[in-house]
Amino acid sequence: MESQKKQLEDALKQSGWRITERAQISSDWWADEIWTIESTWSPVGLTLFLTFLVDLMQSGTRQPGEDVVAIGCSVRRPRYREDAAGEPLIYLRPSWEKYLPGFVSRLKEIRDARLTG
């Protein structure tokens, strides 16, 4: 999972995003971590939230980083799984890096829509 986080962080930097907060979540079973990202490109300061989602089938105790199956995006800090599992969403399965450029491209589309909208 750490290498996937590094790949995501690198892809975000190359696309004009910076991570402003990495919050480990222990209070909600559905979220492992929430990253707050901020645009460094126009519109500078636009904030999105990337949530590392835990497998719905997971039960029992879990160590941080275990059973994380996807990363979802939201425009507000999610309070419930439904808020966090929005589009774009990327699954952390084998070959996930094939889908990483598309995920980051969708983040750019959200940013561009805020610029023109």
C-alpha positions as CSV (number, residue, x, y, z in Angstrom):
1,M,0.0,0.0,0.0
2,E,2.9,2.4,0.7
3,S,4.1,2.1,-2.9
4,Q,0.6,2.9,-4.2
5,K,0.4,5.9,-1.9
6,K,3.8,7.1,-3.3
7,Q,2.7,6.6,-6.9
8,L,-0.5,8.5,-6.2
9,E,1.4,11.3,-4.5
10,D,3.8,11.6,-7.4
11,A,0.9,11.6,-9.9
12,L,-0.9,14.3,-7.9
13,K,2.2,16.5,-7.8
14,Q,2.7,16.2,-11.6
15,S,-0.9,17.2,-12.1
16,G,-0.9,20.3,-9.9
17,W,-2.1,19.0,-6.6
18,R,-0.5,19.0,-3.2
19,I,-1.4,17.0,-0.1
20,T,-2.2,19.4,2.8
21,E,-3.4,16.8,5.3
22,R,-3.2,13.0,5.8
23,A,-5.7,12.0,8.5
24,Q,-5.6,8.4,9.8
25,I,-9.2,7.4,10.6
26,S,-9.9,5.1,13.5
27,S,-13.5,6.2,14.3
28,D,-15.1,4.9,11.2
29,W,-14.8,1.3,9.9
30,W,-15.2,2.3,6.3
31,A,-12.3,4.8,6.0
32,D,-8.6,4.1,6.6
33,E,-7.2,7.5,5.8
34,I,-8.4,10.8,4.2
35,W,-6.1,13.0,2.2
36,T,-7.0,16.6,1.7
37,I,-5.5,17.8,-1.6
38,E,-5.3,21.3,-2.8
39,S,-4.8,22.6,-6.3
40,T,-1.6,24.4,-7.0
41,W,-2.8,25.2,-10.5
42,S,-5.8,27.4,-11.4
43,P,-8.1,27.6,-9.5
44,V,-5.4,27.6,-6.9
45,G,-6.6,26.5,-3.5
46,L,-9.5,24.2,-4.7
47,T,-9.7,21.4,-2.2
48,L,-10.8,17.8,-2.7
49,F,-10.8,14.8,-0.3
50,L,-9.4,11.4,-1.2
51,T,-10.6,8.6,1.0
52,F,-8.9,5.3,1.3
53,L,-12.0,3.0,1.5
54,V,-12.1,-0.3,3.5
55,D,-13.6,-3.4,2.0
56,L,-17.3,-3.7,2.8
57,M,-16.7,-7.4,3.7
58,Q,-14.1,-6.6,6.2
59,S,-15.0,-7.5,9.8
60,G,-13.1,-7.6,13.1
61,T,-10.0,-5.8,14.0
62,R,-7.9,-4.2,11.3
63,Q,-4.5,-2.7,11.2
64,P,-4.0,0.7,9.5
65,G,-3.7,0.1,5.7
66,E,-5.3,-3.4,5.8
67,D,-8.2,-4.3,3.7
68,V,-8.2,-1.0,1.8
69,V,-9.8,-1.6,-1.6
70,A,-10.3,1.7,-3.3
71,I,-9.8,5.5,-3.2
72,G,-12.8,7.7,-3.6
73,C,-13.0,11.5,-4.2
74,S,-15.4,14.0,-2.7
75,V,-15.7,17.8,-2.7
76,R,-16.5,17.9,1.0
77,R,-14.9,16.0,3.9
78,P,-16.9,12.8,3.9
79,R,-19.0,11.9,7.0
80,Y,-20.3,8.6,5.6
81,R,-19.1,6.0,3.2
82,E,-21.6,7.1,0.5
83,D,-20.0,10.6,0.6
84,A,-16.5,9.2,0.2
85,A,-17.2,6.7,-2.6
86,G,-17.9,9.3,-5.2
87,E,-16.4,9.8,-8.6
88,P,-13.7,9.5,-9.5
89,L,-13.0,6.2,-7.8
90,I,-10.0,3.9,-8.3
91,Y,-9.7,0.3,-7.1
92,L,-6.4,-0.8,-5.6
93,R,-6.3,-4.1,-7.3
94,P,-3.4,-5.5,-9.3
95,S,-2.5,-3.3,-12.2
96,W,-4.1,-0.4,-10.6
97,E,-1.5,1.9,-12.0
98,K,-3.0,1.4,-15.5
99,Y,-6.1,3.3,-14.1
100,L,-4.1,5.9,-12.2
101,P,-3.8,8.4,-15.1
102,G,-7.5,8.3,-15.7
103,F,-8.2,8.9,-12.0
104,V,-5.9,11.9,-11.9
105,S,-7.4,13.1,-15.2
106,R,-10.9,13.1,-13.6
107,L,-9.5,15.2,-10.7
108,K,-8.3,17.7,-13.3
109,E,-11.8,17.7,-14.9
110,I,-13.3,18.6,-11.5
111,R,-10.8,21.4,-11.1
112,D,-11.5,22.6,-14.7
113,A,-15.2,22.6,-14.1
114,R,-14.7,24.8,-11.0
115,L,-12.7,27.2,-13.1
116,T,-15.3,27.5,-15.9
117,G,-18.4,27.0,-13.7
